[in-house]
Amino acid sequence: MQAGAQEQPSGEASTDLDIRTEWSRYDGALGRLVSTGVTIRQGDFEITADRAETASLDFRNTTWLFSGNIRFLAGTATLNCEEAELKFESGLTSAVISGNPVTMLNEGTRVVKGSARRVEYQAQSGLVRFMGGAALDTGESRVSGESITFDLNAETVTVAPGEGEPVQFLFEFLSPPDD
C-alpha cells in the first residue's frame, strides 16, 4: 500500500501523506487495516514500526496503533519506543508513546537526550511531555522529575515535581551561553 507524497514547487516538504508497508490486509467485516513493516511520513514527521493497525483510512479523523521497534521523528527530535498511538485530523495532531523507557534524541540548537516511561507529543505546539521517571540531559546539565515538558520550538523545559513536592518551575538550561 502506498500513497505518494510529492515535492512542492518551492522545495518545501509536502503535506501529502506517504504510507509504505511491507504487507497490509483490510478486514471489511471488522473494519480494520493491519500492516507490517510500516512507514508513514507527512511534513516533518515520520514513524516506522514493525506493525500498525487502524479502523479508518480517513486521515481527517483516525487513530493508528503502532507496535514493535518504533522510531518516531518530529522536527529535530527522534523518539524510540515499543508502542505508540497517533491521532490524525487532517494531519498528525498528537502521539502517545510508551516504552521501558521511551528515549528521545533532539538535535536542535543543542543536543538533548530524554527518557521516560510515557511521552505525549502535541504536533501543533511542538510540546513533548515526558512522564514517569522523566529525565533530560544536555551533556552539561541534567534535570529529572515525575513530569517534564520540552518545547521543541523554544527549546525550554518545564519540570513538574511529584506529588507533595514544591511548585512547578521553568528551567532554561538549554539557552545558549552569553558571549
ZAMARGU-4260 file (C-alpha; in steps of 0.2 Angstrom, whole numbers, plus 5000, padded with zeros to 4 digits):
<rodrens>
0) 5000/5000/5000 | 5007/5017/4996 | 5000/5034/4995 | 5013/5046/4986 | 5020/5062/4993
5) 5026/5075/4981 | 5039/5088/4982 | 5031/5106/4982 | 5037/5118/4969 | 5045/5129/4982
10) 5056/5114/4988 | 5046/5113/5005 | 5041/5096/5011 | 5024/5090/5005 | 5009/5090/5017
15) 5003/5074/5007 | 5003/5058/5017 | 5016/5045/5011 | 5012/5027/5018 | 5023/5012/5014
20) 5021/4995/5021 | 5028/4978/5018 | 5011/4969/5019 | 4994/4975/5023 | 4977/4967/5025
25) 4960/4976/5027 | 4946/4965/5035 | 4930/4973/5029 | 4920/4963/5042 | 4930/4970/5057
30) 4933/4987/5048 | 4952/4985/5052 | 4968/4988/5042 | 4983/4978/5049 | 5000/4982/5041
35) 5018/4976/5044 | 5034/4985/5040 | 5026/5002/5041 | 5032/5019/5037 | 5021/5035/5037
40) 5028/5052/5033 | 5020/5069/5032 | 5029/5086/5033 | 5042/5085/5046 | 5035/5069/5055
45) 5039/5051/5051 | 5035/5035/5060 | 5042/5017/5057 | 5036/5002/5066 | 5035/4983/5064
50) 5016/4983/5065 | 5002/4996/5063 | 4983/4995/5064 | 4968/5007/5062 | 4949/5006/5060
55) 4949/5020/5047 | 4959/5026/5032 | 4951/5043/5033 | 4966/5053/5039 | 4954/5068/5043
60) 4949/5059/5059 | 4958/5042/5064 | 4969/5034/5076 | 4983/5022/5072 | 4991/5010/5084
65) 5009/5005/5081 | 5020/4992/5090 | 5037/4985/5089 | 5054/4994/5086 | 5046/5011/5083
70) 5056/5026/5078 | 5046/5042/5078 | 5053/5058/5071 | 5045/5075/5074 | 5055/5090/5068
75) 5073/5089/5076 | 5068/5075/5088 | 5069/5056/5086 | 5060/5045/5099 | 5062/5026/5100
80) 5049/5015/5109 | 5039/4999/5108 | 5021/5006/5107 | 5013/5022/5100 | 4996/5029/5097
85) 4995/5043/5084 | 4979/5053/5081 | 4976/5062/5064 | 4964/5076/5060 | 4969/5082/5043
90) 4987/5078/5048 | 4995/5072/5064 | 4988/5080/5079 | 4996/5070/5094 | 5005/5055/5099
95) 5006/5045/5115 | 5021/5034/5116 | 5026/5021/5129 | 5041/5010/5132 | 5053/5004/5145
100) 5059/5018/5143 | 5055/5029/5128 | 5071/5038/5123 | 5072/5054/5114 | 5087/5062/5105
105) 5084/5080/5100 | 5097/5088/5088 | 5091/5106/5089 | 5102/5121/5094 | 5109/5109/5107
110) 5108/5090/5108 | 5096/5085/5121 | 5093/5067/5127 | 5077/5062/5136 | 5069/5047/5143
115) 5053/5042/5152 | 5040/5028/5153 | 5027/5038/5143 | 5028/5053/5131 | 5015/5064/5124
120) 5018/5074/5109 | 5007/5088/5103 | 5011/5092/5084 | 5004/5110/5083 | 5013/5117/5098
125) 5029/5106/5097 | 5027/5101/5115 | 5034/5084/5121 | 5029/5079/5139 | 5039/5065/5147
130) 5030/5056/5162 | 5036/5043/5174 | 5054/5043/5179 | 5057/5058/5167 | 5075/5064/5163
135) 5083/5076/5151 | 5101/5078/5148 | 5111/5090/5138 | 5128/5083/5142 | 5131/5099/5153
140) 5115/5099/5163 | 5103/5086/5168 | 5085/5088/5175 | 5073/5074/5181 | 5056/5074/5189
145) 5039/5065/5188 | 5034/5076/5173 | 5045/5086/5161 | 5038/5096/5146 | 5051/5100/5132
150) 5046/5113/5120 | 5054/5108/5103 | 5052/5126/5096 | 5058/5137/5110 | 5070/5123/5117
155) 5064/5126/5135 | 5060/5114/5149 | 5046/5114/5162 | 5048/5102/5177 | 5033/5097/5187
160) 5038/5088/5204 | 5030/5073/5210 | 5015/5074/5222 | 5019/5083/5238 | 5034/5092/5230
165) 5035/5111/5229 | 5029/5121/5214 | 5032/5119/5195 | 5046/5129/5188 | 5054/5134/5171
170) 5072/5130/5170 | 5080/5137/5154 | 5096/5126/5154 | 5095/5125/5135 | 5098/5144/5132
175) 5115/5147/5123 | 5128/5155/5134 | 5130/5174/5133 | 5146/5179/5123
</rodrens>
